[in-house]
Amino acid sequence: MENALEAFRDHLIREGRSPTTIRKYLKDLRQFSRECGIFQLSDITRERINEWILTLREKNCATGTIANHLWAIKALLKFLEGKGVSVYKFDIRIPVVSTLECPRSLAT
C-alpha cells in the first residue's frame, strides 16, 4: 500500500497539486489504511469505505471532513485505474458540503 501512496504522491506533484492538498490526501489515505486494515489495494472495497464513513461519523467528524477523506480515496483509485491496476470502481456518494460548513475564506 505504501508504494502505491508514494507513486500517487509523485503523480500529484507532477500534476501541480498544492503541497497542502498532497499532504492532506496522504494523511487521510494513511489514516484510512491504518484504521481499516488496508494492507493491499485489493482490501479497498465498498464495504470498507462504508465502514470508514461510519467510523468518521461516530468520531463526530464534520461532513466536509468525510467528503475530504472520500475525495482522497476516489483520487487514489482513479490514479491506480489509469495505471492499469485492477481496483474497486468507486461508486460511493460523496456528501455535498454546504457553504455554512466551509471556512469563511473559502465560502466567499
PDB file as gemmi writes it, atoms N, CA and C in Angstrom:
CRYST1    1.000    1.000    1.000  90.00  90.00  90.00 P 1                      
ATOM      1  N   MET A   1       0.830  -1.193   0.000  1.00  0.00           N  
ATOM      2  CA  MET A   1       0.000   0.000   0.000  1.00  0.00           C  
ATOM      3  C   MET A   1       0.874   1.257   0.000  1.00  0.00           C  
ATOM      4  N   GLU A   2       1.937   1.214   0.776  1.00  0.00           N  
ATOM      5  CA  GLU A   2       2.794   2.403   0.881  1.00  0.00           C  
ATOM      6  C   GLU A   2       3.432   2.744  -0.465  1.00  0.00           C  
ATOM      7  N   ASN A   3       3.798   1.739  -1.255  1.00  0.00           N  
ATOM      8  CA  ASN A   3       4.373   2.003  -2.582  1.00  0.00           C  
ATOM      9  C   ASN A   3       3.365   2.711  -3.473  1.00  0.00           C  
ATOM     10  N   ALA A   4       2.103   2.312  -3.399  1.00  0.00           N  
ATOM     11  CA  ALA A   4       1.056   2.958  -4.188  1.00  0.00           C  
ATOM     12  C   ALA A   4       0.880   4.409  -3.755  1.00  0.00           C  
ATOM     13  N   LEU A   5       0.968   4.653  -2.448  1.00  0.00           N  
ATOM     14  CA  LEU A   5       0.822   6.031  -1.955  1.00  0.00           C  
ATOM     15  C   LEU A   5       1.988   6.910  -2.402  1.00  0.00           C  
ATOM     16  N   GLU A   6       3.182   6.337  -2.432  1.00  0.00           N  
ATOM     17  CA  GLU A   6       4.342   7.107  -2.892  1.00  0.00           C  
ATOM     18  C   GLU A   6       4.211   7.439  -4.385  1.00  0.00           C  
ATOM     19  N   ALA A   7       3.763   6.482  -5.178  1.00  0.00           N  
ATOM     20  CA  ALA A   7       3.552   6.726  -6.610  1.00  0.00           C  
ATOM     21  C   ALA A   7       2.449   7.764  -6.811  1.00  0.00           C  
ATOM     22  N   PHE A   8       1.409   7.687  -5.995  1.00  0.00           N  
ATOM     23  CA  PHE A   8       0.313   8.657  -6.057  1.00  0.00           C  
ATOM     24  C   PHE A   8       0.817  10.047  -5.705  1.00  0.00           C  
ATOM     25  N   ARG A   9       1.646  10.147  -4.674  1.00  0.00           N  
ATOM     26  CA  ARG A   9       2.241  11.433  -4.291  1.00  0.00           C  
ATOM     27  C   ARG A   9       3.028  12.024  -5.451  1.00  0.00           C  
ATOM     28  N   ASP A  10       3.860  11.210  -6.084  1.00  0.00           N  
ATOM     29  CA  ASP A  10       4.652  11.685  -7.218  1.00  0.00           C  
ATOM     30  C   ASP A  10       3.744  12.173  -8.350  1.00  0.00           C  
ATOM     31  N   HIS A  11       2.660  11.444  -8.586  1.00  0.00           N  
ATOM     32  CA  HIS A  11       1.679  11.831  -9.606  1.00  0.00           C  
ATOM     33  C   HIS A  11       1.062  13.193  -9.278  1.00  0.00           C  
ATOM     34  N   LEU A  12       0.682  13.395  -8.025  1.00  0.00           N  
ATOM     35  CA  LEU A  12       0.075  14.667  -7.625  1.00  0.00           C  
ATOM     36  C   LEU A  12       1.063  15.819  -7.787  1.00  0.00           C  
ATOM     37  N   ILE A  13       2.324  15.573  -7.481  1.00  0.00           N  
ATOM     38  CA  ILE A  13       3.362  16.597  -7.655  1.00  0.00           C  
ATOM     39  C   ILE A  13       3.492  16.949  -9.136  1.00  0.00           C  
ATOM     40  N   ARG A  14       3.543  15.923  -9.997  1.00  0.00           N  
ATOM     41  CA  ARG A  14       3.653  16.168 -11.443  1.00  0.00           C  
ATOM     42  C   ARG A  14       2.439  16.939 -11.965  1.00  0.00           C  
ATOM     43  N   GLU A  15       1.266  16.674 -11.399  1.00  0.00           N  
ATOM     44  CA  GLU A  15       0.043  17.376 -11.801  1.00  0.00           C  
ATOM     45  C   GLU A  15       0.021  18.828 -11.341  1.00  0.00           C  
ATOM     46  N   GLY A  16       0.921  19.182 -10.429  1.00  0.00           N  
ATOM     47  CA  GLY A  16       0.969  20.545  -9.924  1.00  0.00           C  
ATOM     48  C   GLY A  16       0.026  20.807  -8.765  1.00  0.00           C  
ATOM     49  N   ARG A  17      -0.411  19.750  -8.087  1.00  0.00           N  
ATOM     50  CA  ARG A  17      -1.276  19.937  -6.917  1.00  0.00           C  
ATOM     51  C   ARG A  17      -0.499  20.656  -5.823  1.00  0.00           C  
ATOM     52  N   SER A  18      -1.211  21.369  -5.000  1.00  0.00           N  
ATOM     53  CA  SER A  18      -0.550  22.134  -3.944  1.00  0.00           C  
ATOM     54  C   SER A  18       0.028  21.197  -2.893  1.00  0.00           C  
ATOM     55  N   PRO A  19       1.114  21.620  -2.251  1.00  0.00           N  
ATOM     56  CA  PRO A  19       1.690  20.800  -1.176  1.00  0.00           C  
ATOM     57  C   PRO A  19       0.666  20.499  -0.073  1.00  0.00           C  
ATOM     58  N   THR A  20      -0.229  21.437   0.190  1.00  0.00           N  
ATOM     59  CA  THR A  20      -1.251  21.219   1.216  1.00  0.00           C  
ATOM     60  C   THR A  20      -2.201  20.103   0.801  1.00  0.00           C  
ATOM     61  N   THR A  21      -2.649  20.113  -0.451  1.00  0.00           N  
ATOM     62  CA  THR A  21      -3.538  19.062  -0.951  1.00  0.00           C  
ATOM     63  C   THR A  21      -2.850  17.709  -0.873  1.00  0.00           C  
ATOM     64  N   ILE A  22      -1.614  17.647  -1.303  1.00  0.00           N  
ATOM     65  CA  ILE A  22      -0.865  16.390  -1.291  1.00  0.00           C  
ATOM     66  C   ILE A  22      -0.732  15.881   0.137  1.00  0.00           C  
ATOM     67  N   ARG A  23      -0.348  16.746   1.045  1.00  0.00           N  
ATOM     68  CA  ARG A  23      -0.175  16.358   2.445  1.00  0.00           C  
ATOM     69  C   ARG A  23      -1.485  15.840   3.038  1.00  0.00           C  
ATOM     70  N   LYS A  24      -2.592  16.546   2.767  1.00  0.00           N  
ATOM     71  CA  LYS A  24      -3.883  16.132   3.317  1.00  0.00           C  
ATOM     72  C   LYS A  24      -4.363  14.822   2.718  1.00  0.00           C  
ATOM     73  N   TYR A  25      -4.227  14.658   1.401  1.00  0.00           N  
ATOM     74  CA  TYR A  25      -4.627  13.401   0.763  1.00  0.00           C  
ATOM     75  C   TYR A  25      -3.866  12.230   1.376  1.00  0.00           C  
ATOM     76  N   LEU A  26      -2.554  12.376   1.493  1.00  0.00           N  
ATOM     77  CA  LEU A  26      -1.742  11.277   2.018  1.00  0.00           C  
ATOM     78  C   LEU A  26      -2.051  11.000   3.484  1.00  0.00           C  
ATOM     79  N   LYS A  27      -2.283  12.048   4.259  1.00  0.00           N  
ATOM     80  CA  LYS A  27      -2.648  11.858   5.670  1.00  0.00           C  
ATOM     81  C   LYS A  27      -3.962  11.099   5.772  1.00  0.00           C  
ATOM     82  N   ASP A  28      -4.958  11.515   4.999  1.00  0.00           N  
ATOM     83  CA  ASP A  28      -6.268  10.864   5.026  1.00  0.00           C  
ATOM     84  C   ASP A  28      -6.169   9.415   4.554  1.00  0.00           C  
ATOM     85  N   LEU A  29      -5.407   9.170   3.503  1.00  0.00           N  
ATOM     86  CA  LEU A  29      -5.278   7.818   2.969  1.00  0.00           C  
ATOM     87  C   LEU A  29      -4.526   6.901   3.938  1.00  0.00           C  
ATOM     88  N   ARG A  30      -3.503   7.417   4.584  1.00  0.00           N  
ATOM     89  CA  ARG A  30      -2.775   6.600   5.558  1.00  0.00           C  
ATOM     90  C   ARG A  30      -3.643   6.293   6.767  1.00  0.00           C  
ATOM     91  N   GLN A  31      -4.453   7.264   7.190  1.00  0.00           N  
ATOM     92  CA  GLN A  31      -5.360   7.031   8.312  1.00  0.00           C  
ATOM     93  C   GLN A  31      -6.396   5.966   7.935  1.00  0.00           C  
ATOM     94  N   PHE A  32      -6.978   6.084   6.750  1.00  0.00           N  
ATOM     95  CA  PHE A  32      -7.934   5.103   6.250  1.00  0.00           C  
ATOM     96  C   PHE A  32      -7.291   3.715   6.214  1.00  0.00           C  
ATOM     97  N   SER A  33      -6.097   3.647   5.669  1.00  0.00           N  
ATOM     98  CA  SER A  33      -5.378   2.377   5.545  1.00  0.00           C  
ATOM     99  C   SER A  33      -5.110   1.766   6.916  1.00  0.00           C  
ATOM    100  N   ARG A  34      -4.611   2.565   7.821  1.00  0.00           N  
ATOM    101  CA  ARG A  34      -4.239   2.089   9.153  1.00  0.00           C  
ATOM    102  C   ARG A  34      -5.468   1.644   9.958  1.00  0.00           C  
ATOM    103  N   GLU A  35      -6.485   2.493   9.998  1.00  0.00           N  
ATOM    104  CA  GLU A  35      -7.638   2.221  10.858  1.00  0.00           C  
ATOM    105  C   GLU A  35      -8.588   1.173  10.281  1.00  0.00           C  
ATOM    106  N   CYS A  36      -8.548   0.963   8.971  1.00  0.00           N  
ATOM    107  CA  CYS A  36      -9.441  -0.024   8.345  1.00  0.00           C  
ATOM    108  C   CYS A  36      -8.717  -1.310   7.965  1.00  0.00           C  
ATOM    109  N   GLY A  37      -7.444  -1.398   8.296  1.00  0.00           N  
ATOM    110  CA  GLY A  37      -6.698  -2.615   7.983  1.00  0.00           C  
ATOM    111  C   GLY A  37      -6.506  -2.831   6.494  1.00  0.00           C  
ATOM    112  N   ILE A  38      -6.219  -1.759   5.779  1.00  0.00           N  
ATOM    113  CA  ILE A  38      -5.972  -1.841   4.336  1.00  0.00           C  
ATOM    114  C   ILE A  38      -4.473  -2.086   4.150  1.00  0.00           C  
ATOM    115  N   PHE A  39      -4.124  -3.329   3.826  1.00  0.00           N  
ATOM    116  CA  PHE A  39      -2.716  -3.668   3.661  1.00  0.00           C  
ATOM    117  C   PHE A  39      -2.320  -3.766   2.198  1.00  0.00           C  
ATOM    118  N   GLN A  40      -3.295  -4.041   1.354  1.00  0.00           N  
ATOM    119  CA  GLN A  40      -3.041  -4.087  -0.082  1.00  0.00           C  
ATOM    120  C   GLN A  40      -4.225  -3.450  -0.798  1.00  0.00           C  
ATOM    121  N   LEU A  41      -4.014  -3.086  -2.038  1.00  0.00           N  
ATOM    122  CA  LEU A  41      -5.034  -2.346  -2.780  1.00  0.00           C  
ATOM    123  C   LEU A  41      -6.340  -3.120  -2.904  1.00  0.00           C  
ATOM    124  N   SER A  42      -6.259  -4.430  -2.976  1.00  0.00           N  
ATOM    125  CA  SER A  42      -7.481  -5.231  -3.098  1.00  0.00           C  
ATOM    126  C   SER A  42      -8.329  -5.194  -1.833  1.00  0.00           C  
ATOM    127  N   ASP A  43      -7.771  -4.686  -0.731  1.00  0.00           N  
ATOM    128  CA  ASP A  43      -8.537  -4.543   0.511  1.00  0.00           C  
ATOM    129  C   ASP A  43      -9.494  -3.355   0.461  1.00  0.00           C  
ATOM    130  N   ILE A  44      -9.330  -2.481  -0.522  1.00  0.00           N  
ATOM    131  CA  ILE A  44     -10.230  -1.325  -0.641  1.00  0.00           C  
ATOM    132  C   ILE A  44     -11.501  -1.798  -1.329  1.00  0.00           C  
ATOM    133  N   THR A  45     -12.567  -1.847  -0.567  1.00  0.00           N  
ATOM    134  CA  THR A  45     -13.859  -2.307  -1.076  1.00  0.00           C  
ATOM    135  C   THR A  45     -14.952  -1.320  -0.668  1.00  0.00           C  
ATOM    136  N   ARG A  46     -16.098  -1.484  -1.282  1.00  0.00           N  
ATOM    137  CA  ARG A  46     -17.253  -0.656  -0.930  1.00  0.00           C  
ATOM    138  C   ARG A  46     -17.560  -0.793   0.559  1.00  0.00           C  
ATOM    139  N   GLU A  47     -17.502  -2.012   1.064  1.00  0.00           N  
ATOM    140  CA  GLU A  47     -17.802  -2.254   2.472  1.00  0.00           C  
ATOM    141  C   GLU A  47     -16.821  -1.534   3.386  1.00  0.00           C  
ATOM    142  N   ARG A  48     -15.539  -1.601   3.036  1.00  0.00           N  
ATOM    143  CA  ARG A  48     -14.525  -0.930   3.862  1.00  0.00           C  
ATOM    144  C   ARG A  48     -14.716   0.588   3.839  1.00  0.00           C  
ATOM    145  N   ILE A  49     -15.046   1.116   2.682  1.00  0.00           N  
ATOM    146  CA  ILE A  49     -15.267   2.562   2.587  1.00  0.00           C  
ATOM    147  C   ILE A  49     -16.509   2.956   3.391  1.00  0.00           C  
ATOM    148  N   ASN A  50     -17.574   2.169   3.287  1.00  0.00           N  
ATOM    149  CA  ASN A  50     -18.777   2.457   4.070  1.00  0.00           C  
ATOM    150  C   ASN A  50     -18.497   2.366   5.571  1.00  0.00           C  
ATOM    151  N   GLU A  51     -17.690   1.375   5.978  1.00  0.00           N  
ATOM    152  CA  GLU A  51     -17.297   1.265   7.381  1.00  0.00           C  
ATOM    153  C   GLU A  51     -16.508   2.501   7.813  1.00  0.00           C  
ATOM    154  N   TRP A  52     -15.654   2.991   6.925  1.00  0.00           N  
ATOM    155  CA  TRP A  52     -14.843   4.173   7.225  1.00  0.00           C  
ATOM    156  C   TRP A  52     -15.737   5.400   7.415  1.00  0.00           C  
ATOM    157  N   ILE A  53     -16.737   5.547   6.561  1.00  0.00           N  
ATOM    158  CA  ILE A  53     -17.666   6.666   6.706  1.00  0.00           C  
ATOM    159  C   ILE A  53     -18.355   6.583   8.069  1.00  0.00           C  
ATOM    160  N   LEU A  54     -18.812   5.396   8.438  1.00  0.00           N  
ATOM    161  CA  LEU A  54     -19.467   5.205   9.732  1.00  0.00           C  
ATOM    162  C   LEU A  54     -18.517   5.538  10.876  1.00  0.00           C  
ATOM    163  N   THR A  55     -17.277   5.085  10.776  1.00  0.00           N  
ATOM    164  CA  THR A  55     -16.276   5.389  11.802  1.00  0.00           C  
ATOM    165  C   THR A  55     -16.085   6.893  11.951  1.00  0.00           C  
ATOM    166  N   LEU A  56     -15.960   7.588  10.830  1.00  0.00           N  
ATOM    167  CA  LEU A  56     -15.782   9.040  10.888  1.00  0.00           C  
ATOM    168  C   LEU A  56     -17.006   9.722  11.493  1.00  0.00           C  
ATOM    169  N   ARG A  57     -18.194   9.244  11.151  1.00  0.00           N  
ATOM    170  CA  ARG A  57     -19.428   9.804  11.738  1.00  0.00           C  
ATOM    171  C   ARG A  57     -19.444   9.578  13.253  1.00  0.00           C  
ATOM    172  N   GLU A  58     -19.054   8.376  13.675  1.00  0.00           N  
ATOM    173  CA  GLU A  58     -19.024   8.073  15.106  1.00  0.00           C  
ATOM    174  C   GLU A  58     -18.007   8.926  15.857  1.00  0.00           C  
ATOM    175  N   LYS A  59     -16.976   9.390  15.151  1.00  0.00           N  
ATOM    176  CA  LYS A  59     -15.978  10.287  15.740  1.00  0.00           C  
ATOM    177  C   LYS A  59     -16.444  11.742  15.689  1.00  0.00           C  
ATOM    178  N   ASN A  60     -17.687  11.939  15.241  1.00  0.00           N  
ATOM    179  CA  ASN A  60     -18.278  13.280  15.114  1.00  0.00           C  
ATOM    180  C   ASN A  60     -17.534  14.172  14.130  1.00  0.00           C  
ATOM    181  N   CYS A  61     -16.997  13.582  13.082  1.00  0.00           N  
ATOM    182  CA  CYS A  61     -16.339  14.365  12.035  1.00  0.00           C  
ATOM    183  C   CYS A  61     -17.395  15.113  11.228  1.00  0.00           C  
ATOM    184  N   ALA A  62     -17.058  16.295  10.823  1.00  0.00           N  
ATOM    185  CA  ALA A  62     -17.965  17.109  10.012  1.00  0.00           C  
ATOM    186  C   ALA A  62     -18.112  16.493   8.621  1.00  0.00           C  
ATOM    187  N   THR A  63     -19.201  16.832   7.970  1.00  0.00           N  
ATOM    188  CA  THR A  63     -19.458  16.342   6.619  1.00  0.00           C  
ATOM    189  C   THR A  63     -18.316  16.711   5.683  1.00  0.00           C  
ATOM    190  N   GLY A  64     -17.765  17.897   5.839  1.00  0.00           N  
ATOM    191  CA  GLY A  64     -16.645  18.321   4.996  1.00  0.00           C  
ATOM    192  C   GLY A  64     -15.419  17.446   5.183  1.00  0.00           C  
ATOM    193  N   THR A  65     -15.159  17.035   6.406  1.00  0.00           N  
ATOM    194  CA  THR A  65     -14.030  16.150   6.683  1.00  0.00           C  
ATOM    195  C   THR A  65     -14.235  14.803   6.010  1.00  0.00           C  
ATOM    196  N   ILE A  66     -15.450  14.276   6.126  1.00  0.00           N  
ATOM    197  CA  ILE A  66     -15.762  12.993   5.500  1.00  0.00           C  
ATOM    198  C   ILE A  66     -15.631  13.109   3.986  1.00  0.00           C  
ATOM    199  N   ALA A  67     -16.136  14.188   3.421  1.00  0.00           N  
ATOM    200  CA  ALA A  67     -16.023  14.398   1.975  1.00  0.00           C  
ATOM    201  C   ALA A  67     -14.553  14.435   1.556  1.00  0.00           C  
ATOM    202  N   ASN A  68     -13.717  15.099   2.335  1.00  0.00           N  
ATOM    203  CA  ASN A  68     -12.288  15.170   2.004  1.00  0.00           C  
ATOM    204  C   ASN A  68     -11.652  13.782   1.992  1.00  0.00           C  
ATOM    205  N   HIS A  69     -11.992  12.960   2.965  1.00  0.00           N  
ATOM    206  CA  HIS A  69     -11.467  11.589   3.000  1.00  0.00           C  
ATOM    207  C   HIS A  69     -11.904  10.826   1.750  1.00  0.00           C  
ATOM    208  N   LEU A  70     -13.164  10.971   1.379  1.00  0.00           N  
ATOM    209  CA  LEU A  70     -13.680  10.254   0.213  1.00  0.00           C  
ATOM    210  C   LEU A  70     -13.062  10.759  -1.087  1.00  0.00           C  
ATOM    211  N   TRP A  71     -12.832  12.059  -1.190  1.00  0.00           N  
ATOM    212  CA  TRP A  71     -12.172  12.597  -2.390  1.00  0.00           C  
ATOM    213  C   TRP A  71     -10.761  12.023  -2.516  1.00  0.00           C  
ATOM    214  N   ALA A  72     -10.062  11.884  -1.396  1.00  0.00           N  
ATOM    215  CA  ALA A  72      -8.710  11.320  -1.425  1.00  0.00           C  
ATOM    216  C   ALA A  72      -8.747   9.873  -1.909  1.00  0.00           C  
ATOM    217  N   ILE A  73      -9.692   9.084  -1.390  1.00  0.00           N  
ATOM    218  CA  ILE A  73      -9.816   7.688  -1.811  1.00  0.00           C  
ATOM    219  C   ILE A  73     -10.162   7.615  -3.292  1.00  0.00           C  
ATOM    220  N   LYS A  74     -11.104   8.433  -3.712  1.00  0.00           N  
ATOM    221  CA  LYS A  74     -11.524   8.430  -5.119  1.00  0.00           C  
ATOM    222  C   LYS A  74     -10.361   8.803  -6.038  1.00  0.00           C  
ATOM    223  N   ALA A  75      -9.589   9.822  -5.648  1.00  0.00           N  
ATOM    224  CA  ALA A  75      -8.454  10.254  -6.476  1.00  0.00           C  
ATOM    225  C   ALA A  75      -7.401   9.149  -6.575  1.00  0.00           C  
ATOM    226  N   LEU A  76      -7.139   8.464  -5.469  1.00  0.00           N  
ATOM    227  CA  LEU A  76      -6.168   7.370  -5.488  1.00  0.00           C  
ATOM    228  C   LEU A  76      -6.640   6.257  -6.419  1.00  0.00           C  
ATOM    229  N   LEU A  77      -7.898   5.868  -6.301  1.00  0.00           N  
ATOM    230  CA  LEU A  77      -8.418   4.793  -7.137  1.00  0.00           C  
ATOM    231  C   LEU A  77      -8.415   5.164  -8.619  1.00  0.00           C  
ATOM    232  N   LYS A  78      -8.725   6.412  -8.915  1.00  0.00           N  
ATOM    233  CA  LYS A  78      -8.695   6.873 -10.312  1.00  0.00           C  
ATOM    234  C   LYS A  78      -7.266   6.824 -10.852  1.00  0.00           C  
ATOM    235  N   PHE A  79      -6.309   7.257 -10.041  1.00  0.00           N  
ATOM    236  CA  PHE A  79      -4.902   7.206 -10.436  1.00  0.00           C  
ATOM    237  C   PHE A  79      -4.472   5.762 -10.721  1.00  0.00           C  
ATOM    238  N   LEU A  80      -4.818   4.860  -9.816  1.00  0.00           N  
ATOM    239  CA  LEU A  80      -4.426   3.458  -9.975  1.00  0.00           C  
ATOM    240  C   LEU A  80      -5.076   2.827 -11.200  1.00  0.00           C  
ATOM    241  N   GLU A  81      -6.349   3.145 -11.419  1.00  0.00           N  
ATOM    242  CA  GLU A  81      -7.040   2.618 -12.592  1.00  0.00           C  
ATOM    243  C   GLU A  81      -6.354   3.092 -13.870  1.00  0.00           C  
ATOM    244  N   GLY A  82      -5.922   4.362 -13.882  1.00  0.00           N  
ATOM    245  CA  GLY A  82      -5.208   4.909 -15.032  1.00  0.00           C  
ATOM    246  C   GLY A  82      -3.879   4.227 -15.287  1.00  0.00           C  
ATOM    247  N   LYS A  83      -3.332   3.619 -14.243  1.00  0.00           N  
ATOM    248  CA  LYS A  83      -2.071   2.879 -14.366  1.00  0.00           C  
ATOM    249  C   LYS A  83      -2.310   1.410 -14.707  1.00  0.00           C  
ATOM    250  N   GLY A  84      -3.581   1.048 -14.906  1.00  0.00           N  
ATOM    251  CA  GLY A  84      -3.901  -0.324 -15.270  1.00  0.00           C  
ATOM    252  C   GLY A  84      -4.001  -1.278 -14.095  1.00  0.00           C  
ATOM    253  N   VAL A  85      -4.037  -0.735 -12.884  1.00  0.00           N  
ATOM    254  CA  VAL A  85      -4.166  -1.566 -11.690  1.00  0.00           C  
ATOM    255  C   VAL A  85      -5.642  -1.871 -11.470  1.00  0.00           C  
ATOM    256  N   SER A  86      -5.958  -3.120 -11.258  1.00  0.00           N  
ATOM    257  CA  SER A  86      -7.343  -3.524 -11.017  1.00  0.00           C  
ATOM    258  C   SER A  86      -7.722  -3.126  -9.594  1.00  0.00           C  
ATOM    259  N   VAL A  87      -8.631  -2.161  -9.487  1.00  0.00           N  
ATOM    260  CA  VAL A  87      -9.060  -1.656  -8.181  1.00  0.00           C  
ATOM    261  C   VAL A  87     -10.577  -1.530  -8.144  1.00  0.00           C  
ATOM    262  N   TYR A  88     -11.086  -1.322  -6.955  1.00  0.00           N  
ATOM    263  CA  TYR A  88     -12.513  -1.101  -6.752  1.00  0.00           C  
ATOM    264  C   TYR A  88     -12.950   0.118  -7.553  1.00  0.00           C  
ATOM    265  N   LYS A  89     -14.058   0.000  -8.259  1.00  0.00           N  
ATOM    266  CA  LYS A  89     -14.626   1.122  -9.016  1.00  0.00           C  
ATOM    267  C   LYS A  89     -15.449   1.966  -8.057  1.00  0.00           C  
ATOM    268  N   PHE A  90     -14.948   3.108  -7.700  1.00  0.00           N  
ATOM    269  CA  PHE A  90     -15.555   3.970  -6.686  1.00  0.00           C  
ATOM    270  C   PHE A  90     -16.956   4.396  -7.106  1.00  0.00           C  
ATOM    271  N   ASP A  91     -17.938   4.060  -6.288  1.00  0.00           N  
ATOM    272  CA  ASP A  91     -19.309   4.494  -6.559  1.00  0.00           C  
ATOM    273  C   ASP A  91     -19.994   5.001  -5.295  1.00  0.00           C  
ATOM    274  N   ILE A  92     -19.198   5.372  -4.317  1.00  0.00           N  
ATOM    275  CA  ILE A  92     -19.733   5.910  -3.067  1.00  0.00           C  
ATOM    276  C   ILE A  92     -20.118   7.373  -3.295  1.00  0.00           C  
ATOM    277  N   ARG A  93     -21.275   7.741  -2.800  1.00  0.00           N  
ATOM    278  CA  ARG A  93     -21.721   9.131  -2.933  1.00  0.00           C  
ATOM    279  C   ARG A  93     -20.954   9.994  -1.942  1.00  0.00           C  
ATOM    280  N   ILE A  94     -20.309  11.018  -2.482  1.00  0.00           N  
ATOM    281  CA  ILE A  94     -19.579  11.963  -1.631  1.00  0.00           C  
ATOM    282  C   ILE A  94     -20.569  13.025  -1.169  1.00  0.00           C  
ATOM    283  N   PRO A  95     -20.647  13.253   0.152  1.00  0.00           N  
ATOM    284  CA  PRO A  95     -21.628  14.215   0.650  1.00  0.00           C  
ATOM    285  C   PRO A  95     -21.353  15.629   0.154  1.00  0.00           C  
ATOM    286  N   VAL A  96     -22.439  16.334  -0.103  1.00  0.00           N  
ATOM    287  CA  VAL A  96     -22.339  17.732  -0.501  1.00  0.00           C  
ATOM    288  C   VAL A  96     -22.134  18.556   0.763  1.00  0.00           C  
ATOM    289  N   VAL A  97     -21.179  19.461   0.707  1.00  0.00           N  
ATOM    290  CA  VAL A  97     -20.863  20.289   1.864  1.00  0.00           C  
ATOM    291  C   VAL A  97     -21.457  21.671   1.642  1.00  0.00           C  
ATOM    292  N   SER A  98     -22.277  22.097   2.569  1.00  0.00           N  
ATOM    293  CA  SER A  98     -22.882  23.422   2.442  1.00  0.00           C  
ATOM    294  C   SER A  98     -21.824  24.491   2.712  1.00  0.00           C  
ATOM    295  N   THR A  99     -22.051  25.673   2.201  1.00  0.00           N  
ATOM    296  CA  THR A  99     -21.101  26.766   2.411  1.00  0.00           C  
ATOM    297  C   THR A  99     -21.031  27.148   3.880  1.00  0.00           C  
ATOM    298  N   LEU A 100     -22.045  26.789   4.661  1.00  0.00           N  
ATOM    299  CA  LEU A 100     -22.006  27.078   6.087  1.00  0.00           C  
ATOM    300  C   LEU A 100     -20.939  26.263   6.802  1.00  0.00           C  
ATOM    301  N   GLU A 101     -20.580  25.101   6.239  1.00  0.00           N  
ATOM    302  CA  GLU A 101     -19.552  24.263   6.839  1.00  0.00           C  
ATOM    303  C   GLU A 101     -18.150  24.635   6.365  1.00  0.00           C  
ATOM    304  N   CYS A 102     -18.050  25.416   5.301  1.00  0.00           N  
ATOM    305  CA  CYS A 102     -16.754  25.794   4.755  1.00  0.00           C  
ATOM    306  C   CYS A 102     -16.133  26.895   5.597  1.00  0.00           C  
ATOM    307  N   PRO A 103     -14.815  26.905   5.693  1.00  0.00           N  
ATOM    308  CA  PRO A 103     -14.161  28.028   6.365  1.00  0.00           C  
ATOM    309  C   PRO A 103     -14.537  29.337   5.679  1.00  0.00           C  
ATOM    310  N   ARG A 104     -14.598  30.405   6.431  1.00  0.00           N  
ATOM    311  CA  ARG A 104     -15.037  31.698   5.935  1.00  0.00           C  
ATOM    312  C   ARG A 104     -14.303  32.123   4.658  1.00  0.00           C  
ATOM    313  N   SER A 105     -12.995  31.890   4.605  1.00  0.00           N  
ATOM    314  CA  SER A 105     -12.232  32.331   3.445  1.00  0.00           C  
ATOM    315  C   SER A 105     -12.617  31.575   2.184  1.00  0.00           C  
ATOM    316  N   LEU A 106     -13.112  30.348   2.322  1.00  0.00           N  
ATOM    317  CA  LEU A 106     -13.494  29.561   1.159  1.00  0.00           C  
ATOM    318  C   LEU A 106     -14.922  29.855   0.727  1.00  0.00           C  
ATOM    319  N   ALA A 107     -15.758  30.287   1.638  1.00  0.00           N  
ATOM    320  CA  ALA A 107     -17.180  30.495   1.355  1.00  0.00           C  
ATOM    321  C   ALA A 107     -17.420  31.805   0.614  1.00  0.00           C  
ATOM    322  N   THR A 108     -16.479  32.696   0.624  1.00  0.00           N  
ATOM    323  CA  THR A 108     -16.683  33.991  -0.045  1.00  0.00           C  
ATOM    324  C   THR A 108     -16.013  34.055  -1.375  1.00  0.00           C  
TER     325      THR A 108                                                      
END                                                                             
